[in-house]
């Protein structure tokens, strides 16, 4: 009974914080919702009617051969290519928008204007204030980025083996937009923005810092991506050159002793290249790569790392709030 009496007031306080958060950031919420719906509609069209039209146009184009009088729907092919590029970019830019908003508005503006301290003096604890700034935006972020990434993969899969110029799964932009990395990256961006706003207490400075820091984080994950899962090695004859389609990790030549050396050339079919390879004692080419079966392991490991980073950043934000309020009281 005592526990019930002591925890009941927390519910109205949490509800008040949520209402205040929605009122304060209503423009961003409306803009984000509209943008997500528009992007979702574009991806549905891309993966549906536009894919069908473009696939039919490619079929006509291939049937035409070199007949100059043959016609096909070139506009559908070009429109598909453009819309795919734009929607892929949009899916990948969402985490940066989340980071910029979190730094510039969610915490940066409130700490700069004094709104945060005002809330802390009106019965809202700093920790509860920060919890509301992390949990509800995180739920919206996961929903929006998860939905758009899923729709992007659906649209891409609809054109696979039907569109001649479809991007392969290991194309960098397609690789990221089709998976879980945008969701995890957006969560990391949210935590980065919140922490930047608390530390800098300047909206514009926090906005820029969060966006740049997220870019650095993504670059690090991208550099580490090929090494997050054990690659497959394919050995090929010197006359054929390295082979193996997928996400490349490395390639070169193998000697009779099994040593790996950098390949000075990639085709032993030419006399000059074969002579150079013979001088090295090369007996075959090798290529380390990730096949399509490694896509989800790579995505999930990278996403797990990003989520762990987001948790650490959120923890750091709580420590900053506690120290700030403790200093103010002292």
C-alpha positions in Angstrom: 0.0 0.0 0.0 2.9 2.3 0.9 4.6 1.6 -2.5 1.4 2.4 -4.3 1.0 5.8 -2.5 4.6 6.8 -3.2 4.6 5.9 -6.9 1.2 7.2 -7.9 2.3 10.8 -8.3 4.9 9.8 -10.9 2.2 9.0 -13.5 0.6 12.5 -13.6 4.1 14.1 -13.6 5.1 11.9 -16.6 1.9 12.7 -18.4 2.5 16.4 -17.9 6.0 16.1 -19.2 4.8 14.3 -22.3 2.1 17.0 -22.9 4.7 19.7 -22.5 7.1 18.0 -24.8 4.5 17.6 -27.5 3.4 21.2 -27.2 6.9 22.5 -27.2 8.1 20.5 -30.2 4.8 20.3 -32.1 6.2 21.9 -35.3 9.1 19.3 -35.4 6.6 16.5 -34.7 4.3 17.6 -37.5 7.1 18.2 -40.0 8.7 14.8 -39.2 5.4 13.0 -39.5 4.5 14.6 -42.9 8.1 13.9 -44.2 7.9 10.3 -43.1 4.5 9.8 -44.8 5.7 11.4 -48.0 8.9 9.3 -48.1 6.8 6.2 -47.4 4.4 7.1 -50.2 7.3 7.6 -52.6 8.8 4.3 -51.6 5.5 2.5 -52.1 5.2 4.0 -55.6 8.8 3.2 -56.3 8.4 -0.5 -55.4 5.0 -0.8 -57.0 3.8 0.9 -60.2 7.1 2.6 -61.1 9.0 -0.7 -60.8 6.5 -2.4 -63.0 6.7 0.3 -65.6 10.5 0.4 -65.5 10.8 -3.4 -65.7 8.4 -3.4 -68.7 10.5 -0.7 -70.4 13.7 -2.6 -69.8 12.1 -5.7 -71.3 11.1 -3.7 -74.4 14.6 -2.1 -74.6 16.3 -5.5 -74.5 13.9 -6.9 -77.2 14.7 -3.9 -79.4 18.3 -4.8 -79.8 20.0 -2.4 -82.2 16.8 -1.6 -84.1 16.7 2.3 -84.2 13.0 2.3 -85.0 12.1 0.3 -81.9 10.6 2.3 -79.1 10.4 1.8 -75.3 9.4 3.9 -72.3 12.6 5.6 -71.5 10.9 8.1 -69.1 10.0 5.3 -66.7 13.6 4.0 -66.7 15.0 7.4 -65.9 12.3 8.3 -63.4 12.9 5.0 -61.5 16.7 5.7 -61.4 16.1 9.3 -60.1 13.5 8.4 -57.5 15.6 5.5 -56.2 18.5 7.8 -55.7 16.5 10.5 -54.0 14.6 8.1 -51.7 17.8 6.3 -50.7 19.5 9.6 -49.8 16.4 10.5 -47.8 16.5 7.3 -45.8 20.1 7.8 -45.0 19.8 11.5 -44.1 17.1 10.9 -41.4 19.6 10.0 -38.7 21.4 13.3 -39.2 18.2 15.2 -39.0 17.4 13.5 -35.7 20.8 14.3 -34.4 20.5 18.0 -35.5 17.0 18.3 -34.0 18.0 16.6 -30.7 21.0 18.9 -30.3 19.5 22.1 -31.6 16.0 21.9 -30.2 15.3 19.0 -27.9 18.0 20.0 -25.3 20.1 22.7 -26.8 17.4 25.3 -27.1 15.9 24.4 -23.7 19.2 24.7 -21.8 20.1 27.9 -23.7 16.8 29.6 -23.0 16.5 28.4 -19.4 13.3 26.3 -20.1 15.0 23.2 -18.7 15.9 24.9 -15.4 12.4 26.3 -15.1 11.0 22.8 -15.4 13.4 21.5 -12.8 12.1 24.1 -10.3 8.5 23.3 -10.9 8.3 19.8 -9.6 10.0 17.9 -12.5 13.2 16.2 -11.5 16.1 16.7 -13.9 16.3 12.9 -14.4 12.6 12.6 -15.2 13.0 15.6 -17.6 15.8 13.9 -19.4 13.9 10.5 -19.5 11.1 12.3 -21.3 13.6 13.8 -23.8 15.0 10.4 -24.6 12.2 7.8 -24.4 9.4 9.3 -26.5 11.7 10.7 -29.2 13.5 7.3 -29.3 10.2 5.5 -29.9 9.2 7.9 -32.7 12.7 7.6 -34.2 12.7 3.8 -34.3 9.2 3.9 -35.8 10.0 6.4 -38.5 13.5 5.0 -39.5 12.4 1.4 -39.2 9.4 2.0 -41.4 11.3 3.9 -44.1 14.2 1.4 -44.1 11.7 -1.5 -44.5 9.9 0.2 -47.3 13.2 0.9 -49.0 14.2 -2.7 -48.9 10.8 -3.7 -50.1 11.1 -1.3 -53.1 14.6 -2.5 -53.9 13.7 -6.2 -53.7 10.7 -5.6 -56.1 13.2 -4.4 -58.8 15.8 -7.1 -58.2 16.3 -9.3 -61.3 13.8 -7.0 -63.2 15.6 -3.7 -63.5 18.8 -3.9 -65.5 20.4 -1.0 -63.6 19.3 -2.0 -60.1 21.9 -1.4 -57.5 23.5 -4.5 -56.1 23.0 -5.3 -52.4 26.6 -4.3 -51.6 26.3 -0.8 -53.1 27.2 1.4 -50.2 24.1 3.5 -50.1 21.8 0.5 -50.8 23.6 -1.6 -48.3 22.8 0.8 -45.5 19.4 2.0 -46.5 18.1 -1.6 -46.8 18.9 -2.7 -43.3 18.8 -1.9 -39.6 21.8 0.5 -39.5 19.7 3.6 -40.2 17.6 2.8 -37.1 20.6 2.3 -34.8 22.3 5.3 -36.3 19.3 7.5 -35.6 19.2 6.3 -32.0 22.9 7.2 -31.7 22.2 10.5 -33.3 19.4 11.2 -30.8 21.7 10.5 -27.9 24.5 12.5 -29.4 22.2 15.5 -29.9 20.9 15.3 -26.4 24.4 15.1 -24.9 25.7 17.9 -27.1 22.8 20.2 -26.1 23.4 19.5 -22.4 27.2 20.1 -22.6 27.2 23.1 -25.0 23.9 24.8 -23.9 23.8 26.5 -27.3 21.3 25.4 -29.9 23.3 26.0 -33.1 26.6 24.8 -31.6 24.9 21.6 -30.4 23.1 21.1 -33.7 26.3 21.3 -35.7 28.3 19.3 -33.2 25.8 16.4 -33.1 25.6 16.2 -36.9 29.3 16.2 -37.4 29.9 13.7 -34.6 27.3 11.4 -36.1 29.1 11.6 -39.5 32.4 10.6 -37.8 30.7 7.7 -36.0 29.2 6.5 -39.3 32.5 6.8 -41.0 34.1 4.6 -38.3 31.4 2.0 -38.6 31.7 2.0 -42.4 35.5 1.5 -42.1 35.0 -1.4 -39.7 32.1 -3.0 -41.5 34.0 -5.5 -43.6 35.7 -6.8 -40.5 32.7 -7.3 -38.3 32.1 -10.8 -39.7 34.5 -13.5 -41.1 34.7 -13.1 -44.9 34.7 -15.9 -47.5 37.9 -16.5 -49.4 37.7 -17.5 -53.1 40.8 -18.8 -54.9 41.1 -18.4 -58.7 43.5 -19.2 -61.4 46.1 -16.7 -62.4 44.7 -16.5 -65.9 41.2 -15.7 -64.7 42.0 -13.0 -62.2 40.3 -12.5 -58.7 36.7 -13.6 -58.6 33.9 -13.4 -56.1 30.9 -11.1 -56.0 29.9 -9.2 -52.9 31.3 -6.8 -50.4 35.1 -6.8 -51.0 37.5 -7.1 -48.1 40.8 -7.7 -49.8 42.5 -9.4 -52.7 45.9 -10.4 -53.9 48.0 -13.4 -54.9 49.0 -16.5 -53.0 52.5 -18.1 -53.2 53.2 -21.8 -53.1 54.0 -21.4 -49.4 50.6 -19.9 -48.7 51.8 -16.4 -48.3 49.6 -13.5 -49.3 51.1 -10.7 -51.3 49.7 -7.6 -52.9 48.8 -8.2 -56.6 50.8 -5.9 -59.0 48.3 -6.8 -61.7 45.0 -8.6 -61.8 45.1 -10.7 -65.0 47.7 -13.3 -65.7 46.4 -13.6 -69.2 48.8 -11.0 -70.4 52.4 -11.8 -70.9 53.7 -8.8 -68.9 51.4 -9.5 -65.9 52.2 -13.2 -66.0 56.0 -12.5 -65.9 55.5 -10.2 -62.9 53.5 -12.8 -61.1 56.0 -15.5 -61.8 58.7 -13.3 -60.3 56.7 -13.1 -57.1 56.2 -16.8 -57.0 52.4 -16.4 -57.3 50.4 -19.5 -58.0 46.8 -18.1 -57.7 44.7 -15.1 -56.9 42.6 -14.8 -53.8 39.7 -12.5 -52.9 38.2 -12.1 -49.4 34.6 -10.9 -49.6 31.2 -11.1 -48.0 28.5 -12.9 -50.1 24.8 -11.9 -49.8 24.3 -14.4 -47.0 26.5 -12.2 -44.8 24.3 -9.1 -45.2 22.2 -9.5 -42.1 25.0 -10.6 -39.8 27.0 -7.5 -40.8 23.9 -5.3 -40.4 23.0 -6.7 -37.0 26.6 -6.5 -35.6 27.0 -2.9 -36.8 23.6 -2.0 -35.4 24.4 -3.6 -32.1 27.6 -1.5 -31.9 25.7 1.7 -32.6 23.0 0.9 -30.1 25.7 0.3 -27.5 27.2 3.6 -28.3 23.7 5.2 -28.0 23.3 3.7 -24.5 26.7 5.0 -23.4 25.9 8.5 -24.7 22.6 8.4 -22.9 24.3 7.4 -19.7 26.8 10.2 -20.1 23.8 12.6 -20.6 22.3 11.5 -17.3 25.7 12.0 -15.6 25.9 15.5 -17.0 22.4 16.4 -15.7 23.1 15.1 -12.2 26.4 17.0 -12.0 24.8 20.2 -13.4 22.0 20.1 -10.8 24.3 19.1 -8.0 26.6 22.1 -8.8 23.6 24.5 -9.0 22.4 23.3 -5.6 25.9 23.7 -4.1 
